[in-house]
Structures are given as C-alpha cells and as structure tokens.
C-alpha cells in the first residue's frame, strides 16, 4: 500500500523527478527566510526585495492554477510569499511614514 503510494508520487507529472516539484520547494526556503526576518528591525528591510517577493507571489499564485498539471504546492508557496512580502512592506511603510507623522506631545 505505502509502496504503491510512493511509486505514484514518484511517477506523478508534478513529482520529484520534475521541476514542478523542486521550484516550489526552493521558494519555501525564501518564504521561511522572510518569516525569520519578522524579528529584524523595519529599518533594515529593503523595499525592492519585499516588492519583488510580493509581486512574485501574486503573479505565480495566479499562473500556478493555469499550468497543467495544476501545481497546488506552487500555489500555496506563492500565497505564502505574497503574504509575507505584504506584511514586511506594511512594517516598513509604517516605520518610515506613519511613525514619523505622529505628533510629538510636549511634556508640561
């Protein structure tokens, strides 16, 4: 039973013998690294890097449902990339613009 499932996975059109399997696997590494960066101070984040992560996630989450066979691993990692990129951009924007716009209250 387990051997037949393993053989089915191995011979699947999106299985480990294809790029359809490995590309999303490496993208999970990028998503996990971006999650690890949640602890970094916002001033160390890069706008270009986070915009690319967000755009890549949004674009490939759309196209992963168009390719044949549908690659749900690519879809889920792309959503994760988009979500982490949006979160990091939000942190950076709040740090750079919202926190500076708050008025300073003088002590009496």
C-alpha positions as CSV (number, residue, x, y, z in Angstrom):
1,X,0.0,0.0,0.0
2,X,2.7,2.5,1.0
3,X,5.0,1.4,-1.8
4,X,2.3,2.0,-4.4
5,X,1.6,5.5,-3.0
6,X,5.3,6.3,-3.0
7,X,5.6,5.0,-6.6
8,X,2.5,7.0,-7.6
9,X,4.1,10.2,-6.1
10,X,7.5,9.4,-7.8
11,X,5.8,8.9,-11.2
12,X,3.3,11.8,-10.9
13,X,3.6,14.6,-13.5
14,X,4.4,17.1,-10.7
15,X,6.5,14.6,-8.7
16,X,10.2,14.8,-7.5
17,X,11.5,14.0,-11.0
18,X,10.3,17.3,-12.4
19,X,10.9,21.0,-11.9
20,X,7.2,21.3,-10.9
21,X,8.3,19.7,-7.6
22,X,11.6,21.4,-7.0
23,X,10.9,25.0,-7.9
24,X,8.2,25.4,-5.2
25,X,10.4,23.6,-2.7
26,X,13.2,26.2,-3.1
27,X,10.6,29.0,-2.9
28,X,9.5,27.6,0.5
29,X,13.0,28.5,1.6
30,X,12.6,32.1,0.6
31,X,9.2,32.3,2.4
32,X,10.8,30.8,5.6
33,X,13.7,33.2,5.4
34,X,11.2,36.1,5.1
35,X,9.3,34.8,8.1
36,X,12.6,34.7,10.0
37,X,13.1,38.4,9.1
38,X,9.9,39.3,11.0
39,X,12.3,39.7,14.0
40,X,14.5,42.2,12.2
41,X,14.0,45.9,12.8
42,X,11.9,47.5,10.0
43,X,14.7,50.0,9.1
44,X,16.8,47.0,7.8
45,X,14.2,45.8,5.4
46,X,14.6,46.5,1.7
47,X,11.7,48.0,-0.4
48,X,12.9,46.4,-3.7
49,X,13.4,43.0,-2.1
50,X,10.0,42.9,-0.5
51,X,8.2,44.3,-3.6
52,X,9.8,41.5,-5.7
53,X,8.8,38.8,-3.2
54,X,5.2,40.2,-3.1
55,X,5.0,40.5,-6.9
56,X,6.4,37.1,-7.5
57,X,4.0,35.6,-5.0
58,X,1.0,37.3,-6.6
59,X,2.0,36.5,-10.2
60,X,2.8,32.9,-9.6
61,X,-0.3,32.2,-7.4
62,X,-2.3,33.1,-10.5
63,X,-0.3,31.2,-13.0
64,X,0.1,28.1,-10.9
65,X,-3.6,27.4,-11.4
66,X,-3.2,27.7,-15.2
67,X,-0.4,25.3,-15.8
68,X,-1.1,21.6,-16.4
69,X,-1.0,19.8,-14.1
70,X,-2.2,22.2,-11.5
71,X,0.6,22.7,-9.1
72,X,-1.0,23.3,-5.7
73,X,2.4,23.3,-3.9
74,X,3.4,26.3,-6.2
75,X,0.1,28.0,-5.5
76,X,0.4,27.7,-1.7
77,X,4.0,28.8,-1.6
78,X,3.2,31.7,-3.8
79,X,0.4,32.8,-1.5
80,X,2.8,32.5,1.4
81,X,5.4,34.6,-0.4
82,X,2.8,37.3,-1.2
83,X,1.5,37.3,2.4
84,X,5.0,37.6,4.0
85,X,6.0,40.3,1.4
86,X,2.9,42.3,2.1
87,X,3.4,42.0,5.8
88,X,7.1,43.2,5.6
89,X,6.2,46.1,3.3
90,X,3.5,47.1,5.7
91,X,6.0,47.1,8.6
92,X,8.5,49.1,6.5
93,X,5.9,51.7,5.4
94,X,4.5,52.1,8.9
95,X,8.1,52.6,10.3
96,X,9.1,55.1,7.6
97,X,5.9,57.1,7.2
98,X,3.3,56.5,9.9
99,X,5.5,56.7,12.9
100,X,7.1,60.0,11.6
101,X,3.7,61.6,11.0
102,X,2.6,61.2,14.7
103,X,2.8,64.5,16.5
104,X,5.2,64.8,19.4
105,X,3.5,65.7,22.6
106,X,5.4,68.2,24.8
107,X,5.6,67.5,28.5
108,X,4.4,70.2,30.8
